[in-house]
């Protein structure tokens, strides 16, 4: 659940103060996306050389790959260097990163991100298939095609297909619902390095049942064929092994190569946001990462200088950055943060912006996000109507309301761009991890999981120890990433 929705339920229990946040689960595969090449090399420790280079000629509908020299894979014990379509990528299974290598630097991505996209898209197709069948349209979305194109099957999905393996003297063929959708020719010689199989899962379009047969065989395949339909048109691709040569190639991430992830976020999300994220993760944004004592002092100052309504908004981010507040407030009588939160209901009666904060969160949590529009209109009478914390809450409502609510908000003269509101909140509170995850969720809704996981990486790398230990939103992200690794192990190197 999104952070502001959770905060409302926290506040509604025990007179706006709820029971304590859950403890963080075991460390999930998140990392600092801005770590330098030198730091990544140190984190790895051992950088054993790649010992095998495979060259595949790519045919069928993948003409771009064929023209660019096919597919080249260099395999080490826990990393692989892949060249295709003119691009180079380093799959580091020890660090859980995919590093897009460029002449002037690299972009660091979370390895889970691409797998998460496949899962979300596969689930979406299952729902679409059920909707079409329910409307009498029959089976227009084939599970065979979806599982092949995305390279995974969802356990327990209702639109699963019947698959069968047909081995012969030369090939292993996969039939799905009676039609051939893939095949491979077993190789010869010794077993392939273990890194080959997760690399193939990421870079070759293949039905998961056929990939399982590849892994079971264990040798470098001589050729692979895959077929599926896209918008009714059949797409066929083949990979033919041209050469397999013994090599001794060092880890390709040079220590002086520049990390360009911040610049990539600037382009993918908003200008300057990548630099802000990098500064926050490094602890250099603003005055540095705050402590709870710092926040207490600031809320107390705001309460004296600007009154209780301003103090409520000043206190609000503390609930995400310092989740222990929910535990200590019932007995912390001298706390400025707790005093503002305890008085929130009364303050809402006198200030329309504070009232809007509660009503917007209620609307989003009740899945009636459009109800937030009236509250935001009423908030205009308050000098706090443009506060970043209120903007962040309204952004979540806009995400839930979709295009129709955005049009309604725009017609009313209200902000209608959820992303812009999230960015405003982060510019004001770059150390609030839930604001980063909320923006990540915005991209998840758009099925841009690479960007989403970059923002989740930021949230889970902030130097905010209380939040990292106790923020339930971060705990949820860790658990989800760990579950993805466990449920879809073919994309990761076994530990």
N, C-alpha and C positions, 0 to 999 in steps of 0.2 A: 504494500500500500504506500502511496506517496506520503511524503513527510508531513505536509500540512494537515492532511486527513488524519494521520495518526496523532498529530498534536492535538487535534480537536477532541478525539476520544480520550487522550491523556487528560486534557483540561476538564472534561465533563465528569470525570470520576473524582470523588472526594473533593468536591467544591473546586473544580478546575485544577486539582493536583492529583495525578494518578500514581499508580504503583510503579516501581522502578523499571527501568529498561532492561531488556535481556542482555546477557553477556555475549560477547562476540564469539562466534564459532571458530573452529580451527582456521588457520590462515588459508585463504582462498587464493587462486592464481591472479592476483592483481599486483601491479608494480608501478614504480615511478616512470611515467612515459617520457620524462625529460632527462633521464639518466644519461650521462655522457658515455661515449664509446669506451673510454677508459674504465668508468665505473662498472659498466656491464661486463667487461672482460674480467674485472676483479671479482664481481659477484659470481661469475661462472667458475672461477678457479681454473680447473683443467680446460685447456682448449686443444684437445687432441685433433690431429689432422684428419681431413677427409681421406678415405682410402679407396673409394670407388666412384667412377664417373660413368653415368649412363646417358646415352644420347638416343632420343626417340624421334623418329620422323612422324609428323602429325599430318593426317589426311582427312578426307571427308569434308565436313563443313568448316573445319578450322583452318581456312586458308591463311589467315593472318599469322597464326603460329607457324605454319609451314614456311611462309615467306620470310619469317624472322629467324629461321634456323631451328625450328622445332622446339623440343623440350629437352633441356639439359639439367641433370640432377647430380650433384656431388654430395656424397653421403659420409658422415662421420658418426661416431657412436651416439651423440645426442644432439646433433645439429645437421642441417642440410642446406645447401646453397642451390637455388633453383633459378634457371634462366628460361624465360619464355616470353613471346610477344615483345621482345626488346626490353623487358624489365628483369630486374634481379631482386630476389627476395631471400633473406636468411631466416629459415625456420629454426628457432632456438627452443628446443623442447625442454631444456633444463630451466631456462628462464621463463618459459611460457609466453614468448614474444615472437611476432613476425616483424622483421626489420626490412622495410623497403629501402634498398640500397640505391643511391644515386651518386653521380659524380661529385656533387658538392656536399653530400651529407646523407642522412637516413631519417626515416620516419618510423617510430616505434609504435607498434599496435599490439593489442591484447589478443593472444591466440584464440581465446574463447569467443571473440566477437564474431568471426565468420561462422563458427558453429552455431552460435545463438541465432544468427540470421536464418540459417537453414531450418532450425527448429521452428522459429516463429512462422516462416513462410510455409513449412509443411503443415503446421497446425491450421494456418489460414486456409489452405487448400482443402483440408478436411472439412472445415466449417462451410466453405463455399460449396463443396460437393454435396453436403447434407442439405443445404438450402435449395440447391438446384433440384435434387431428387424430391424434396418435399413439395416443390412447385410443379412437379410432374415433368421435369425436363430430362429425367434419366441420368445415366452416369456419363457426364460430359467431361469430368476431370478424372483421368486415369491414375490410380494409385501406382501403377507400374511406371508411368511417365514421371510422376512427382518424385517417387523414391529414387529413380535413376538420376534425374536432373539435379536433385538436391543432395544425393549421396547418403541419405539416411531414411530410416523408417521410424515412426513414432510408436513405441510399445503401446498396445491396447487401442490403437486407432481403429475406428469403425470402417474406414475405407481401405483396409489392407487388401492385398492381392495374393493370389496363389502362385508361388514360385517353385520351380523345379530345376535341379542341376542335371545336365546331360553331358557326362564325360565321354570322350572318345580317345582314340589312340593319339591324336594330335592336339585337340582343343578341349576346353571345358566351356560349355555353353549354358547360358541361363535363359530359361523360358519363364515368362510372366503372363498369367492368364492365357496361356497357349501360344503366345508369340515370342519370338527371339528378341531379346533386348540387350544382349551382351555376350561376350566371349573373351577368352584369353588363351594364349598358347603357353603352357608351362615351360620354364627355362631349364637349363641344365647346370650342373656344377654345384657349388656350395650354397648354403642358405644365404640370402641377402641380408645386409645390415638391417637391424630392427627399425631404423629410422625411415626405411623406404615406405613402409605401410602407412604411417600417418601422413607422409608427404603425398603419397598417391591419393589419400582421402581428401586432401585439401586441393590438389591441382588437377586431378583427372575426374571427369564426370562418369560415375560408375554406380550401379545398383549395389546397395550394401551387402546383399546376399552373395553377389559375385566377388566383391572385395573380400569377403570372409573366406571364399575358396582360394583366392590369391594368397592370403595370409597363411592358410592351412598348407598350401603347397610350399611356401617359404622361399622359393627361388625367384630370381629376377625374371619377370614374364617376357617372352619373346615378342608378343604383340597383345594388344588389348583393343577390343571393339565395344562400342556403346551406342545405343540408339534409344531415342525417346521422341515424343511428339510435343511441339510447341505451337500453340494456337492452331492445332490441326495439321501442321506441317511436320513431317518426320525429319529429324536431325540425326545424322550418323557421323560419328567421329572414330578415328582409329589411331593407334599409337604403335609404331613398329620399331623394335629395338635395332638401332644401327650399330652401336658399339657399347661394350662394357669394358672399361680399362682400369687397371690398378693405378692409383695416383697417391701422391702425398702432398695435399694442399692445405695450407694453414687456414685457421678461422678467418673469414673474409672481412670481419669488422675491424678496420684499422683503428688504433687507439686515438688518432688525431681526427677522425671523421666527425663532422659536426652533427649534433642532433637537431633536426629541423622540424620536430613534432609541433613545437609552439607555432611556427609559421603555418604549418598545415592546419592547425585548429583555427588560426586567424582566418584562413580562407574558408574552411568548412563550416564554421559557426558564426563568428563575428570578428571584425577587425579589433586587434588588441587583446582579445580574450585569451589567446594562447599564451601571450607574454604574461598576462595577469595570472593565469593558472600556474605557469612555471615559477613565477615569483612567490606565489602562495605555497606551493609545494616545497620550495627552498626556504620558506620562512622569511622572505624579503618583502612581501607585499605590505604596504602601509607601515604601521609601527611594529610589525611582526605578529606572530600568533599570540592571541590574547589568552590570559588565564581567567579562571572564574573570579578571582579577586579583582582583576582588571575590569571585568564586566560589571561586577557589583559596584565598583567605584563610579563607573561611567553612568550606570542607571541611577545611582544616587544623585550624581551631579545633574543629570537631565531632569529628574523629578523636582529638584529644587529650582532649577532655572526655567523649566518650560511646563511643569505641571504633570499630573498623573497620566493623561492621554499619551503624551510624548514618552513618558517613562514606560508605558505598556509596550510601545513599539521598540523602544531601546532594549527592553528585556526579552522580547520575543525570540530573537535568534539564539539566546542562551539555551533554549530548550533543545535545540539540535546540537550545539557545540558542547554543551555540558549536561548530558542527560541525567546526571546524578541530581540535578535540581528537582526532578520529580520525586526523588526519595527524601531529600533534606528539607523541602519547603514546609511540610506540615509542622516541623519543630524549629525551623530557622526563623525565629520571630524578628530578628534584627536584619534580615536580608532584604536589600533593596529590590533585587530581582523577584524574590518570593512575594514581597509586599505588593509589587506591581501586578503580579499574576493573580494573587488572591483578590485583589481589588478590581480585576478585569471586568467582572459582570457589572459592578456598580459604575465603573468608568464608561462602559458601553452605553449606559443610559444618558450620559451627558455629552458624548462625543460620537458623531456619526461615522468617523473613520474607524474607530475602535469597534463600533457596532458592525460596520461592514466587514471587518476582519473576521469576526465570528460568523456572520451570516454567509459570507463567501465560502468559508471552509465547510460550514454545514451544507450548503448547496452542493459543493463538490463531493462531499462524503455521501450524501443522500442520492447521488447520481441525478441530481436536478440542477446541473451547472448553470443553466440559463437564468435561474432564480438569482444568481449573483449580480446580474446586470442592474436590477433595481437597487440593491444595496450599494453598489459602486456609484450610482447616480446620486443617491442620498448622501454619500460621503463627500461630495463636492463642497458641502457647507463647512467642512472641517479644514483647517490649515494643514492637516496631516494626510489629506486625500492622496497625495502623490508619494507617500512613504514607500520605500523599496520593499518592506515586508508585506505591505498590502498588495503591491504589484506582484510579488511572488505568489501569493495566495490566489490572486485573480488569474495569473498565468495557468495555474493548475486547472481552474474552472474552465478556462478557454480551451485547454487541451481536451477536457472531457466533453465539451460542448460541440466541438467540431466546426466546420465551415458555417453552419447556420447561426451558431452563437456568435462567431466572429463578425458576421454581417450585422447581427443585431447590436453588438457592442459598437461597431463602427457607425451605424446609423444613429446611435445615441450619443455619439461624440466621445466614446470611451476608447481606451487602448484596445486594439483587436489582434495584435501580434504577440502570441504567447512567448515566442523565442526572445523578442526584444525585452519583454518584461523580466524574463529569467536573467538575461544579461545585466539589466539594471540592478537586480537584487545582488548578483555576484560582484558587480563593481563596488557595491556598498559593503558587502560582507563576504569577501573572498575566502574566509576561513570557515564558512558554514558548509559542512560537507553535504547536507541534504539539499542545498540549493544547486550544487553540482550534479547530484543524482537526479534531481527533478528535471534539469535541463537534459541530462542523459536520457531520461524517460521520454522527453519530447521527441528525441531522435529515434528511440525505440519504436514509438508509435508510427513513425514514418518508415520503419524497417531499415533504417540506417544504423545497423548495429556496430559497425566499425567506429563511427563517431560516438555513439552512445557509450561504448566500452572505453574509449579514450577519456571521456568525462567521468566515468565511474572510476577509472584509474586515478584521476586527479583527486576525487573525493576520498579514495582509500589510501592516498599517499600524503594527505595534509598532515602537518605536524601538530595535530590536535589529539593528544593521547586519550583524553576522557571520551571524546566522540568515537575514536577508533575502538575503544574497549566496550562502550555501552550504547552507542546509537543503534537502534533496532533496524533502521533503514540500511546501514552499512552491513549489519549482520545478515540481513536478507540478501544483499548482493553477493556476499561471500558464499552463503549457502547455495544460492542459485548457481553460481559459477562452479562450485564443487560438485553439485549434482549433475551439471552438464558434463563435466569430466567423467563422472562415474557412469552416467547413462549412455554416453557416446564415446567410449574409450578409443575407437578406431582413429580419432583425430589427434590423439595424444600419445606420447611415448610412455609405456608402462614404467612405473618407478620401481 
